[in-house]
Amino acid sequence: MKKIYLSLLLSVAGLVANAQLTQANHAPINGDFYTTYQCDSLTINPGASGAGASWNFGTIVTHSSVVNNYTVITNANSSYPIPGIKVSSSSSNESYYTSTLTDLKYWGGNITAGAISAGLLYTSPAVTASYTMSLNTTSSSATSGSISVPSLSQNGTFTGTSGTIADGTGTLILPNGTFTNVIRVVTTQTITFTVPLTTGTVTQQNWDYYNVGTRNSLFTISTSTFVTGAPFPSTSTQTVVTRSNPSTVGLKENKQNIIDMVVFPNPTSTTLNFATESKEAKQVLIYDVTGKLVDTQTITDGKLKLNVSAYNNGLYTYSVIGNANQTLRTGKVTVSH
């Protein structure tokens, strides 16, 4: 009986130890891309904090018509640090970052609250992750920089604070799958700005749920409040909820893909997970770099956990086959033991 208890304790300890974010598995890198779908935000609740949490958003309504396709490229905008990274879905939705082995810094970009949009350029950046980041890891920073509010035709400066905490680990349930090695990171930023016309504050809080090994957040709850003072006092607030579906890494998928599918972690050493909302997906075929078929596995209820521990190190391609033996999706994965 003691051996059973010890085994369970070691298993739990292993899960906790794996729920860590590092530069390698978290910081955006050139070539990453992913898609987000907007979800209903009414009555949304981020859920519990702490170890062993369960966040169930499996029935959340997804609006497939509100889609953002994000790409990550090496930054070429000299207003922001070079070398650095730009994450964007459009020219009005850009964010700029730099990363090291010890942290991830946010240098600005576009923010929106209600009908008000602004551009931020940090001279003292916000630290949004402190590596290695595990449960209860925190970071904080004093920020400053310049702000542009096009709708008010105003430019000015700001100062503020930023704080981040990894406040929970556990299981995340989404309409496209269940993820068991998840860490939630809560980031809060407040800035006080001054422009010729007025003064004000911007407060933003994000709850990001990361499946370890997937650099983009699988699920995000973001609240933003924009307050301006006299002579035109106003308050604008919005909550935006998005979920990612997929891709999870910077290996680009065939653009002719018919279905969406999450494939994670990538690279992997032991297990590769496939998850899709499609009812058509039936099998996954794995090929090595020579084109030789090395594995065939069945997808059940849109899910497959593939054991790759016996695979040789290297690049593999996969094909997802449908009920009519048609190819629904192709992609690439890397096995590295």
C-alpha positions in Angstrom: 0.0 0.0 0.0 2.8 2.4 0.8 4.3 1.7 -2.6 1.1 2.7 -4.2 0.9 5.9 -2.3 4.5 6.7 -3.1 3.9 6.0 -6.8 0.9 8.4 -6.8 2.9 11.1 -5.1 5.7 10.8 -7.6 3.2 10.9 -10.4 1.6 14.1 -9.0 5.1 15.6 -8.4 6.0 14.9 -12.0 3.0 16.6 -13.3 3.7 19.7 -11.2 7.3 19.7 -12.2 6.3 19.6 -15.9 4.0 22.6 -15.6 6.8 25.1 -16.2 7.3 27.8 -18.8 10.8 28.4 -20.2 12.1 30.6 -23.1 12.2 27.4 -25.2 8.6 26.4 -24.8 6.9 29.7 -24.2 8.6 32.7 -25.8 7.4 33.5 -29.4 9.9 32.8 -32.1 10.2 33.7 -35.8 7.9 31.4 -37.9 5.3 30.7 -35.2 1.7 31.0 -36.3 -1.7 30.3 -34.8 -5.4 31.1 -35.1 -7.7 32.4 -32.5 -11.5 32.3 -32.4 -13.6 34.8 -30.4 -15.9 33.2 -27.8 -18.8 34.5 -25.7 -17.6 36.6 -22.8 -20.9 37.0 -20.9 -20.6 35.6 -17.3 -17.1 34.3 -18.0 -15.2 33.3 -14.9 -11.5 32.6 -15.0 -11.9 29.8 -12.4 -9.9 28.6 -9.5 -6.2 29.2 -8.8 -3.7 26.8 -7.2 -2.4 23.4 -8.0 -4.7 20.7 -9.5 -7.3 23.2 -10.8 -9.9 22.2 -13.4 -11.0 24.9 -15.8 -14.0 23.7 -17.8 -14.8 25.9 -20.9 -15.9 22.9 -22.9 -19.4 24.3 -23.7 -18.3 27.9 -24.4 -19.9 29.3 -27.6 -17.3 30.0 -30.3 -17.9 32.5 -33.0 -16.0 31.1 -36.0 -16.7 34.2 -38.0 -14.5 36.3 -35.6 -11.0 34.8 -36.5 -7.5 36.2 -36.1 -4.6 34.6 -37.8 -1.4 35.5 -36.0 2.1 35.3 -37.4 5.4 35.8 -35.6 8.3 37.4 -37.5 11.6 39.0 -36.7 11.0 42.6 -35.9 12.1 45.1 -38.6 10.4 48.2 -37.0 13.2 50.3 -35.7 10.9 52.0 -33.1 11.1 48.7 -31.2 14.1 46.6 -30.2 16.1 44.8 -32.9 16.6 41.9 -32.7 13.1 41.2 -31.4 9.8 39.7 -32.4 6.6 41.1 -33.8 3.4 39.1 -33.2 0.5 40.4 -35.4 -2.8 39.5 -37.1 -3.0 42.9 -38.9 -1.4 46.3 -39.0 -3.8 47.4 -36.2 -3.1 44.4 -34.0 0.6 44.1 -33.3 2.7 43.3 -30.3 6.5 43.5 -29.8 8.7 41.3 -27.6 12.2 40.3 -26.7 13.2 37.3 -24.7 16.2 35.8 -22.9 16.7 32.7 -20.8 15.4 34.6 -17.8 12.4 36.7 -19.0 10.0 37.8 -21.7 9.6 41.6 -22.2 6.7 43.4 -23.9 7.7 46.6 -25.6 4.3 47.8 -26.8 1.9 47.6 -29.7 -1.8 48.2 -30.2 -4.4 48.1 -27.4 -8.2 48.5 -27.6 -10.9 49.1 -25.0 -14.3 49.6 -26.4 -14.2 52.2 -29.2 -10.9 53.6 -28.1 -7.6 52.3 -29.6 -4.1 53.4 -28.7 -0.5 52.6 -29.6 2.1 52.1 -27.0 5.9 52.3 -27.3 7.7 51.3 -24.1 11.1 52.7 -23.1 11.0 50.7 -19.9 9.2 47.4 -20.9 6.7 45.2 -19.1 8.2 41.9 -17.9 5.4 39.4 -18.8 7.2 36.2 -17.8 10.1 35.3 -15.5 11.8 32.0 -16.6 11.7 29.3 -15.4 8.0 30.0 -14.6 6.1 27.5 -12.4 3.3 27.7 -10.0 3.4 31.0 -7.9 6.3 32.4 -9.9 5.9 36.2 -10.0 7.5 39.1 -11.8 6.9 42.9 -11.7 8.3 45.9 -13.4 7.9 49.7 -13.6 7.0 50.8 -17.1 7.2 54.0 -19.1 7.0 55.2 -22.6 4.9 57.1 -25.2 1.2 56.7 -26.2 -0.7 57.6 -29.3 -4.5 57.9 -29.4 -5.5 58.3 -33.0 -9.2 58.8 -32.3 -8.4 61.8 -30.2 -5.5 62.9 -32.4 -3.3 62.9 -29.3 0.2 61.9 -28.5 1.8 61.8 -25.0 3.7 59.9 -22.4 2.9 57.3 -19.7 4.2 55.6 -16.6 2.9 52.5 -15.0 3.4 49.1 -13.5 3.2 45.5 -14.7 2.8 42.3 -12.6 2.6 38.7 -13.6 1.9 35.5 -11.6 1.5 31.9 -12.6 -1.4 31.3 -10.3 -2.7 27.9 -11.2 -1.8 24.5 -12.8 -4.2 21.8 -13.8 -6.6 20.6 -16.6 -8.1 22.8 -19.2 -11.3 21.6 -21.1 -12.1 23.3 -24.4 -14.5 22.4 -27.2 -11.5 21.1 -29.2 -10.0 18.9 -26.5 -8.8 18.4 -22.9 -5.3 19.5 -21.9 -3.8 18.1 -18.7 -0.5 19.9 -18.3 -1.7 23.5 -18.2 -0.4 26.5 -16.4 -2.3 29.8 -16.0 -0.5 33.1 -16.2 -2.2 36.3 -15.0 -0.8 39.5 -16.2 -1.9 42.9 -15.0 -0.8 46.2 -16.4 -1.8 49.7 -15.4 -0.5 52.9 -17.0 -1.2 56.5 -16.4 -0.9 58.7 -19.5 -0.8 62.4 -20.2 -1.6 63.9 -23.6 -2.3 67.6 -24.4 -6.0 67.2 -24.2 -6.4 65.1 -21.1 -5.0 62.6 -18.7 -6.2 59.1 -18.0 -5.5 55.5 -17.2 -5.4 52.2 -19.0 -5.8 48.9 -17.0 -5.5 45.6 -18.7 -5.7 42.1 -17.2 -5.1 38.8 -19.0 -5.7 35.2 -17.9 -3.7 33.1 -20.3 -3.9 29.3 -20.2 -0.8 27.6 -21.6 -0.5 23.9 -22.4 3.2 23.3 -21.7 5.0 22.9 -25.0 2.6 25.2 -26.8 4.0 28.7 -27.1 0.7 30.5 -27.7 -2.1 30.6 -25.1 -4.8 28.0 -25.8 -7.4 30.2 -24.0 -7.4 33.8 -23.0 -9.6 36.1 -21.0 -8.7 39.7 -21.5 -10.3 42.7 -19.8 -9.4 46.3 -20.7 -10.5 49.6 -19.2 -9.7 53.0 -20.7 -10.5 56.1 -18.5 -10.0 59.7 -19.7 -10.4 62.8 -17.5 -11.6 66.3 -18.1 -12.6 68.0 -20.3 -14.1 64.9 -21.9 -14.4 62.3 -19.1 -15.3 58.8 -20.3 -14.8 55.2 -19.4 -14.6 52.4 -21.9 -14.4 48.7 -20.9 -14.4 45.5 -22.8 -13.8 41.8 -22.1 -12.6 39.6 -24.9 -12.4 35.8 -24.8 -10.5 33.8 -27.4 -9.4 30.3 -27.9 -6.6 29.0 -30.1 -7.2 26.3 -32.7 -4.2 25.5 -33.8 -1.3 25.6 -34.9 1.0 25.2 -31.9 4.4 25.7 -33.4 6.3 27.3 -36.2 6.1 24.4 -38.6 3.6 25.6 -41.2 0.8 23.3 -42.2 -0.5 22.6 -45.7 -2.7 25.6 -46.6 -5.1 23.1 -48.3 -5.9 21.6 -44.9 -9.7 21.0 -44.6 -10.0 20.6 -40.8 -8.5 22.4 -37.8 -6.4 20.2 -35.5 -4.3 20.8 -32.4 -1.0 18.8 -32.4 1.1 19.2 -29.3 3.7 19.3 -27.9 6.0 19.9 -30.9 8.9 19.1 -30.6 8.1 16.0 -28.4 10.1 13.2 -26.8 7.5 10.7 -25.6 3.9 11.6 -26.5 2.2 13.5 -29.3 -1.4 14.5 -28.9 -3.9 15.2 -31.7 -7.2 16.9 -31.0 -9.9 18.1 -33.4 -13.6 19.1 -33.4 -14.1 17.4 -36.8 -16.3 14.3 -36.8 -14.7 13.2 -40.1 -11.2 12.5 -38.7 -10.5 8.7 -38.6 -6.8 7.9 -38.7 -3.4 9.5 -38.4 -0.6 8.2 -40.6 3.0 9.0 -39.7 5.8 9.1 -42.2 9.6 9.5 -41.8 11.7 11.9 -43.9 12.2 9.2 -46.6 8.4 8.9 -47.0 8.2 5.5 -45.3 5.0 4.9 -43.4 6.1 4.2 -39.8 2.8 4.3 -37.8 -1.0 4.2 -38.2 -3.3 5.1 -35.3 -7.0 5.5 -34.9 -8.6 8.8 -33.8 -11.4 8.3 -31.2 -13.9 11.1 -30.5 -11.5 13.6 -32.1 -8.5 12.6 -29.9 -5.4 10.6 -30.2 -2.4 10.2 -27.8 0.5 8.8 -29.8 3.5 7.2 -28.1 6.6 8.3 -30.0 9.2 7.1 -27.3 10.4 4.4 -29.7 10.7 6.8 -32.7 14.2 7.8 -33.9 15.1 11.5 -33.5 14.1 13.6 -36.5 11.4 15.2 -38.6 8.2 13.3 -39.4 5.1 14.2 -41.4 1.6 13.2 -40.6 -1.6 12.9 -42.6 -5.1 12.9 -41.0 -7.4 10.6 -43.0 -11.2 10.9 -43.0 -14.1 8.4 -43.1 -14.0 8.5 -46.9 -10.3 7.9 -46.9 -9.6 11.5 -47.9 -6.7 13.5 -46.6 -8.1 16.1 -44.2 -4.9 17.6 -42.8 -1.1 17.3 -43.2 1.7 18.7 -41.0 5.2 18.2 -39.6 6.4 17.2 -36.1 9.8 16.8 -34.6 10.8 14.0 -32.2 13.8 14.8 -30.0 14.6 12.5 -27.1 
